[in-house]
Amino acid sequence: MTTQHLSPTSRTTPTRGRNRQVDDRRRLMALLSDALVAHLGIVAGTHPVVLPTAFAVDAAGPDDGGTLYLHGSVAAGWLVPALEQDVCVTVTELDGMVLARTGFHHSMNYRSAVVIGRPRQVTDLAERARALDLIVDHMMPGRAATLPAPTRKELAATAVLALPLAEASMKQRAGGASLEPGDLELTGWAGHVPLRRVADEPVTEDYVADPVPESVLRRVAELGRA
Amino acid sequence: MTTQHLSPTSRTTPTRGRNRQVDDRRRLMALLSDALVAHLGIVAGTHPVVLPTAFAVDAAGPDDGGTLYLHGSVAAGWLVPALEQDVCVTVTELDGMVLARTGFHHSMNYRSAVVIGRPRQVTDLAERARALDLIVDHMMPGRAATLPAPTRKELAATAVLALPLAEASMKQRAGGASLEPGDLELTGWAGHVPLRRVADEPVTEDYVADPVPESVLRRVAELGRA
């Protein structure tokens, strides 16, 4: 892993809001750890298509800058095109609503990472199994080790893509409403409303006799923490 | 508004998971009402770029199927390219984590809408002002009416794009873990963990004497409701 700073190319250098650009790999990894969904953008003929997808990160993965893994059905329409082009994976966490005294300065608090690169199909069986474990553990840490190994049929039905984390940028906004000098003469309330994701009580399947595992209860509690 | 059903073209017809496709405009509108962030995909030269953005919907807007509004700085790099091509706007709400007895059937509960179309720049001043109000009110219902009208300078700095909601598709997954016949012979816990977004206490700016408006407190309470 050679890349410590983000945005090594103009493609992932934001054209504006450079003050919001966070040149800090640690924060990128924290965002990728917090987020549960990525948006994958591919070009399908003459137009882009953006699809939500699960993902996982291996900071010590074999690709430059570490590896971002995506998986999908081998029957998914986006899969083959994605292997023949550069794609964009964007991961966004919404952290708050920003309510200013003017409509113009209304905004969102957020963290967002943009990763651009050519995906590699993971054909090595050991890496594929590890990537699928990482995707399960990304959602529910420690769970993969409690599950049976995937069957040959399951592995054959699942494609895994690896994207280098080398060409990545991150932007974030935090805090209160921006203020123009004149806005102090305005009246009315201004501030921000923090937003976060929480988990509710796990719902157990009818056919399950086991109690909810400690690891799941711990994750539910962690997601609820402000 | 002529389109009652979604996916009028092959571009927005999911290639698989047709059972998850919800052919129901009401649910599309409910998702677009719940979500606070959209992901805009454009083609930038040889690769796609996906960016998070605020948005609003006018079901009775002037475009076929109603209008989805996005706004951005006139200085944003994506703006001019977006006007010269078809773009994709994807809106996703994450509703839960699905934990099966096999890694293969781990999944997410979610709702996701994909809208593809050629954006129109909103030049009419009345429509632009209305769209900006809708974007503020999307985040905080009723707030736009309490704010001063945008200045000429603010309007000149803000571009508004309109996308027809005609070519849209929606997918969703809900409920518990999928089960293969053989999975009943496996052991271990399986179920799902509902996820939702909540708002914390509003944070008032230092220079504000007014109390937090009732409308903001109501929105905070609504977002917290399971």
Interface residues (C-beta under 8 A of the other chain):
Chain A: R11 P14 T15 R16 L36 V37 H39 L40 G41 I42 V43 A44 T46 H47 P48 V49 V50 L51 P52 A54 S73 A75 A76 G77 W78 Q85 D86 V87 C88 V89 T90 T92 L94 M97 L99 R101 T102 G103 F104 H106 S107 M108 Y110 S112 V114 I116 L132 D133 I135 V136 M139 M140 R143 A144 T146 L147 P148 P150 T151 E154 A157 T158 G176 A177 L179 L184 L186 T187 G188 W189 A190 G191 H192 V193 P194 L195 R196 R197 V198 A199 D200 E201 P202 V203 T204 E205 Y207 V208 D210 P211 V212 P213 V216 R219 V220 L223 A226
Chain B: R11 P14 T15 R16 L36 V37 H39 L40 G41 I42 V43 A44 T46 H47 P48 V49 V50 L51 P52 A54 S73 A75 A76 G77 W78 Q85 D86 V87 C88 V89 T90 T92 L94 M97 L99 R101 T102 G103 F104 H106 S107 M108 Y110 S112 V114 I116 L132 D133 I135 V136 M139 M140 R143 A144 T146 L147 P148 P150 T151 E154 A157 T158 G176 A177 L179 L184 L186 T187 G188 W189 A190 G191 H192 V193 P194 L195 R196 R197 V198 A199 D200 E201 P202 V203 T204 E205 Y207 V208 D210 P211 V212 P213 V216 R219 V220 L223 A226
